[in-house]
Amino acid sequence: MKDKLIFFVFTVLFFCNTQFNIFHFIPKERFEYSKVEVSETLVIGKLLNSEQGGIFEDGGFTGIFYVDDNPVSKNVAGKKSYEKYIRNEKPVKHSYWAYKSQIGGQAILYSLFDKASGLDNMVNITIFRMFNSIFLSVLLTLFLVWIKNKYSMMTAVVCFLLILPNYWIFLYGKSAWWCSWVYFLPFVYALFFFEKNKEKPDFKRYSIVLSLLFFVKFWFTGFEFITVFLISSAIPYIYYTFENKISFYTGFLGRHLLIVIVPLLATILFQLFQFKLLTGNFQDGVAHLLDAYSRRANGGYSYNGEYSYLNTFKKYHADIVFRYIGGSFTTEDFVKMPFVIILTVGFCCSLYLYFKNIERRLVLTTWFSALAPLSWLILFKEHAHIHPHVDFFIWYCPFLLLLILLISLTIANFLKKTEGLS
């Protein structure tokens, strides 16, 4: 009962930190921006569009709902539509710019709820944000439950205290657009699955459930941070079942190819269906998808018009990695703590644990998981160049969570020794 109460408190504190920033770990200006950031106005546009035309109006895509014929930027137009929405107005639709790189599945669900509930629009958007905050908080707490079950309550408590100030995990946790909880969903599920089925895992069940969770990811956030998600979801499999045998590699690749391919094809087919509704043919969808994802991997891509300022962020590729280890993982309102600090401390703790023969497999798996964020920074350099306001989040999927666990294990080990001496 005591343990359950502790983890309930963890969940509540994670939620309050995400939804209300009660500890002020998130810089005030970032927190205010995250409440109505540009991407979330795409959801608002979809809600307004669905209210007036139906769930699959303009293909069901999210987008910018223009409430007047003033040719302002998408940012300004999005905020105008947000103001209309929260005041429960039904503005005339002058035009609609559809965001076609994702199916916008989360906004489709929001629209269904919006139509069915009959609630005030401000209440609706608050519910959508709280839904995302709660899911993120529960999944992070479940990660701590796994730590307690596998190691100790002391390790789980230390890990909680070290996770909480890392504001990049929580910054967009409430966002109706980013739905950041989906990036931890298969990772946390697989941790519990393999811990419960150490001796003889039911890989058929594992493959079916993970495939469903992959569809949830594609439905809610499309192919955003796709390489990060693919690697992070496989980390528990690697940690629990790795053997230096050919059968491991063939089994791993075969299972995860099956897990990915079914929801991936289902998502692409649904997106092409949306293009059919929007433009009248599937070819436009194929062309758009090819352009969108080749562009994200192209550091030489050039922007024009209102987005031309983004070209100024583009530098040599090495600058990407330095930029993302130089940014602070704690609020700069109090003290700046660059990511390189937590990487250095984590590395030192890793050496300590490894040479003390404490959880060597976890140490090796943790540093392997660094491939998840690095894969995005290297392969999708265009996105990393122009999205420093959000891409720091990928460090935690799940590399920094595991690194924080290693630091917590080291601290718990020293505390245990200190108690033994006293």
C-alpha positions in Angstrom: 0.0 0.0 0.0 2.8 2.4 0.9 4.5 1.7 -2.5 1.3 2.3 -4.4 0.9 5.6 -2.6 4.5 6.7 -3.5 3.9 5.9 -7.2 0.6 7.7 -7.1 2.4 10.8 -5.8 5.0 10.4 -8.5 2.3 10.4 -11.2 0.5 13.4 -9.7 3.8 15.4 -9.5 4.8 14.5 -13.1 1.3 15.6 -14.2 1.4 18.9 -12.3 4.8 19.6 -13.7 3.7 18.9 -17.2 0.3 20.6 -17.1 0.9 23.5 -14.8 4.7 23.8 -14.4 4.2 24.0 -10.6 7.9 23.6 -9.9 8.9 26.2 -12.5 11.4 23.7 -13.9 10.2 24.8 -17.4 11.3 28.3 -18.3 8.3 30.6 -18.2 8.5 31.8 -21.7 8.8 28.3 -23.1 5.9 27.0 -21.0 3.7 29.9 -22.2 4.7 29.2 -25.8 4.1 25.5 -25.5 0.5 26.1 -24.5 -0.4 27.5 -28.0 2.7 26.7 -30.1 2.4 26.7 -33.9 1.9 23.0 -34.3 -1.0 22.9 -31.9 -2.8 25.5 -34.0 -2.9 22.8 -36.7 -5.1 20.8 -34.4 -7.3 23.9 -33.7 -7.7 24.4 -37.5 -8.8 20.8 -37.9 -11.4 21.2 -35.0 -12.9 24.3 -36.7 -12.9 22.6 -40.1 -14.6 19.5 -38.7 -17.2 21.6 -36.9 -18.3 23.2 -40.1 -17.7 20.5 -42.7 -17.3 17.0 -41.1 -14.5 14.8 -39.8 -13.0 14.2 -43.3 -13.3 17.7 -44.6 -10.1 18.5 -46.6 -9.1 14.9 -46.3 -9.3 15.0 -42.5 -5.9 16.6 -42.4 -4.9 19.0 -39.7 -4.1 22.5 -40.9 -4.5 26.3 -40.7 -8.1 27.6 -40.8 -8.0 31.1 -42.2 -10.7 33.1 -40.5 -10.3 36.1 -42.9 -8.7 36.8 -46.3 -5.7 38.6 -44.8 -2.6 36.9 -46.3 -0.7 36.7 -43.0 1.8 34.0 -42.0 0.5 30.6 -40.9 1.6 31.4 -37.4 -0.5 34.5 -37.1 -3.5 32.8 -38.9 -3.3 29.8 -36.6 -3.4 32.0 -33.5 -6.4 33.9 -34.9 -8.3 30.6 -35.4 -7.3 29.6 -31.9 -8.9 32.8 -30.4 -12.1 32.1 -32.4 -12.2 28.5 -31.2 -11.8 29.2 -27.5 -14.5 31.9 -27.7 -16.9 29.3 -29.3 -17.2 31.3 -32.4 -18.0 29.8 -35.8 -15.9 31.9 -38.2 -16.4 31.8 -41.9 -13.8 29.6 -43.6 -11.9 31.8 -46.1 -9.4 29.1 -46.9 -7.7 26.0 -45.4 -4.1 25.0 -45.6 -3.8 21.3 -45.0 -0.7 19.8 -43.3 -0.3 16.7 -45.3 2.8 15.1 -43.8 0.8 13.3 -41.1 -2.6 11.8 -41.0 -3.5 13.8 -38.0 -5.1 10.9 -36.3 -5.1 12.5 -32.8 -7.1 15.5 -34.2 -9.6 13.1 -35.9 -10.2 11.6 -32.4 -10.4 15.1 -30.9 -12.9 16.1 -33.5 -15.1 13.1 -32.8 -15.1 13.9 -29.1 -15.6 17.6 -29.9 -18.8 16.8 -31.8 -20.1 14.3 -29.3 -19.4 16.1 -26.1 -21.1 19.4 -26.7 -18.8 21.0 -24.2 -17.3 24.5 -24.2 -14.4 24.6 -26.6 -12.0 25.8 -23.9 -13.0 22.8 -21.8 -12.4 20.5 -24.8 -8.9 21.7 -25.5 -8.1 21.5 -21.8 -9.3 17.9 -21.7 -7.1 17.0 -24.8 -4.1 18.5 -23.1 -4.8 16.8 -19.8 -5.2 13.5 -21.6 -1.7 13.8 -23.0 -0.2 15.0 -19.7 -1.8 12.0 -17.8 -0.5 9.4 -20.3 3.0 10.8 -20.2 3.0 10.9 -16.4 1.6 7.3 -16.1 4.2 5.9 -18.5 7.1 7.7 -16.7 5.8 6.3 -13.4 5.5 2.8 -14.8 9.2 3.1 -15.8 9.9 3.9 -12.1 7.8 0.9 -11.0 9.9 -1.3 -13.2 13.0 0.2 -11.6 11.7 -0.5 -8.1 10.7 -4.1 -9.0 14.1 -4.8 -10.6 16.4 -2.8 -8.3 15.1 -1.0 -5.3 12.7 1.7 -4.1 15.7 3.9 -3.3 16.9 3.7 -6.9 13.3 4.6 -8.1 13.1 7.6 -5.8 16.5 8.9 -6.8 15.6 8.4 -10.5 12.3 10.3 -10.0 14.2 13.2 -8.4 16.7 13.3 -11.2 14.1 13.0 -14.0 11.8 15.8 -12.7 14.1 18.8 -13.4 14.7 17.6 -17.0 12.2 20.0 -18.6 12.6 18.8 -22.2 10.6 15.6 -21.3 7.7 17.6 -20.0 7.8 20.8 -22.2 5.4 19.5 -24.9 3.9 16.7 -22.7 0.5 18.4 -22.7 0.5 19.4 -26.4 -2.5 18.3 -28.3 -0.2 18.0 -31.3 3.1 16.3 -30.1 1.5 13.6 -27.9 5.0 12.8 -26.6 3.8 9.9 -24.5 3.6 7.7 -27.5 7.4 7.6 -27.8 7.6 5.7 -24.4 4.6 3.4 -25.0 6.3 0.3 -26.5 9.5 0.8 -24.5 7.6 0.7 -21.2 5.4 -2.2 -22.3 8.3 -4.3 -23.5 10.2 -3.7 -20.2 7.3 -5.3 -18.2 6.7 -8.0 -20.9 10.3 -9.3 -20.8 10.6 -8.9 -17.0 7.5 -11.1 -16.6 8.5 -13.6 -19.3 12.2 -13.9 -18.8 12.4 -17.7 -19.2 10.2 -18.2 -22.3 8.9 -15.0 -23.9 5.8 -15.4 -26.0 7.1 -13.6 -29.1 3.8 -14.0 -31.0 2.1 -12.0 -28.3 5.0 -9.5 -28.2 4.9 -9.0 -32.0 1.1 -8.5 -32.1 1.0 -6.0 -29.1 4.0 -4.0 -30.3 2.5 -3.8 -33.8 -0.7 -2.3 -32.3 1.4 0.1 -30.3 3.3 1.1 -33.5 0.0 1.9 -35.1 -0.9 4.1 -32.1 2.3 6.0 -32.7 1.7 6.4 -36.4 -1.9 7.4 -35.8 -1.0 10.0 -33.2 2.3 11.5 -34.5 2.8 10.0 -37.9 6.4 9.4 -38.8 7.9 12.1 -36.6 11.1 11.0 -35.0 10.6 7.6 -36.6 14.2 6.3 -36.3 14.2 7.3 -32.6 11.0 5.4 -32.0 12.1 2.3 -33.8 15.4 2.0 -31.9 14.0 2.9 -28.5 11.1 0.4 -28.8 13.7 -2.4 -29.4 15.9 -1.6 -26.4 14.1 -3.9 -23.9 14.3 -6.7 -26.4 18.1 -6.2 -26.7 18.6 -5.8 -22.9 16.6 -9.0 -22.0 17.3 -11.4 -24.8 20.7 -10.5 -26.3 23.0 -13.4 -27.0 26.1 -13.5 -29.2 24.5 -15.8 -31.6 23.3 -15.5 -35.3 19.9 -16.7 -34.2 19.5 -13.5 -32.1 20.1 -11.2 -35.0 17.8 -13.1 -37.4 15.1 -13.4 -34.8 15.4 -9.7 -33.8 15.3 -8.4 -37.4 12.5 -10.8 -38.5 10.2 -9.9 -35.6 10.7 -6.2 -35.7 10.3 -6.0 -39.5 6.9 -7.7 -39.0 6.0 -5.4 -36.1 6.8 -2.3 -38.2 5.6 -3.2 -41.7 1.9 -3.9 -41.0 1.1 -0.6 -39.1 3.3 1.3 -41.5 1.4 0.0 -44.6 -1.9 0.7 -42.9 -0.9 4.3 -42.1 0.4 5.0 -45.6 -2.8 3.6 -47.2 -4.9 5.7 -44.9 -2.8 8.8 -45.7 -3.2 8.1 -49.5 -7.0 7.7 -48.9 -6.9 11.2 -47.3 -5.1 12.6 -50.4 -7.8 10.9 -52.6 -10.4 12.9 -50.6 -8.4 16.1 -50.8 -7.0 16.2 -54.3 -8.9 13.4 -56.1 -6.0 11.1 -56.7 -3.5 8.9 -54.9 -0.4 10.1 -57.0 -0.4 13.4 -55.2 0.0 11.5 -51.9 2.9 9.4 -53.1 4.7 12.5 -54.5 4.2 14.4 -51.3 5.4 11.6 -49.0 8.6 11.1 -51.1 9.3 14.9 -51.1 8.5 15.3 -47.4 10.9 12.6 -46.1 13.7 13.2 -48.6 13.6 16.8 -47.6 13.9 16.0 -43.9 17.1 14.0 -44.7 18.5 16.8 -46.9 20.7 19.3 -45.2 21.0 21.3 -48.4 17.3 22.0 -48.7 16.5 25.7 -49.1 13.4 27.5 -47.8 11.6 30.3 -49.6 9.1 33.0 -48.7 7.9 33.3 -45.1 10.1 30.4 -44.0 13.4 31.7 -45.6 14.7 32.7 -42.1 15.1 29.0 -41.4 18.0 28.9 -43.8 20.1 30.9 -41.3 20.0 28.0 -38.8 21.7 25.7 -41.3 25.4 25.1 -40.6 27.9 22.3 -40.9 26.6 19.0 -39.9 29.0 18.7 -36.9 27.4 21.8 -35.5 24.2 19.8 -35.0 25.6 17.4 -32.5 27.5 20.2 -30.6 24.3 22.3 -30.5 22.3 19.4 -29.0 24.9 18.6 -26.3 25.4 22.2 -25.5 21.8 23.0 -24.8 20.6 23.0 -21.2 18.5 20.1 -19.8 17.5 22.3 -16.8 15.9 25.7 -16.8 18.3 28.5 -17.5 16.2 30.7 -15.2 18.2 29.2 -12.3 21.3 27.5 -13.7 22.3 26.3 -17.1 23.3 22.6 -17.2 24.3 21.6 -20.7 23.6 18.0 -21.8 27.3 17.3 -21.9 27.3 17.5 -18.1 24.7 14.7 -17.7 26.5 12.7 -20.4 29.8 13.1 -18.6 28.4 12.1 -15.2 26.6 9.2 -16.8 29.8 8.0 -18.4 31.7 8.1 -15.1 28.9 6.2 -13.4 28.9 3.7 -16.2 32.6 3.0 -15.7 32.0 2.6 -12.0 29.2 0.1 -12.4 31.0 -1.8 -15.2 34.2 -2.3 -13.3 32.3 -3.1 -10.1 30.4 -5.7 -12.2 27.1 -4.1 -11.4 24.5 -4.3 -14.2 27.0 -4.5 -17.0 24.3 -5.4 -19.5 22.3 -2.3 -18.6 25.5 -0.2 -19.0 26.1 -1.5 -22.5 22.5 -1.4 -23.5 22.2 2.2 -22.3 25.1 3.4 -24.5 23.7 1.4 -27.4 20.5 3.3 -27.0 22.3 6.6 -27.8 21.9 5.5 -31.4 18.2 6.4 -31.1 18.7 10.2 -30.8 21.9 10.2 -32.9 20.1 8.5 -35.7 17.7 11.4 -36.0 20.4 14.1 -35.7 22.4 12.4 -38.4 19.9 11.0 -40.8 17.2 13.7 -40.6 19.6 16.7 -40.4 17.2 19.1 -42.1 14.7 18.6 -39.3 17.4 18.8 -36.6 18.8 22.1 -38.2 15.5 24.0 -37.9 13.7 22.4 -34.9 16.0 23.1 -31.9 12.8 24.2 -30.0 11.7 20.5 -29.8 14.4 18.1 -31.0 16.2 18.1 -27.6 13.3 15.8 -26.5 14.7 12.9 -28.4 17.7 12.5 -26.0 15.2 11.0 -23.6 13.9 8.3 -25.9 15.1 6.4 -23.9 18.9 7.1 -23.8 18.9 9.8 -21.1 16.2 8.0 -19.0 18.5 4.9 -18.9 21.5 7.1 -18.2 19.7 8.7 -15.3 18.9 5.2 -14.1 22.7 4.4 -14.2 23.4 7.5 -12.2 20.6 6.6 -9.7 22.0 3.1 -9.3 25.4 4.5 -8.5 24.0 7.0 -6.0 21.8 4.2 -4.4 24.9 2.0 -4.2 26.9 4.6 -2.3 23.9 5.4 0.0 23.6 1.7 0.7 27.3 1.5 1.6 27.0 4.6 3.8 24.1 3.0 5.7 26.1 -0.2 6.1 29.1 1.7 7.6 26.8 3.6 10.1 
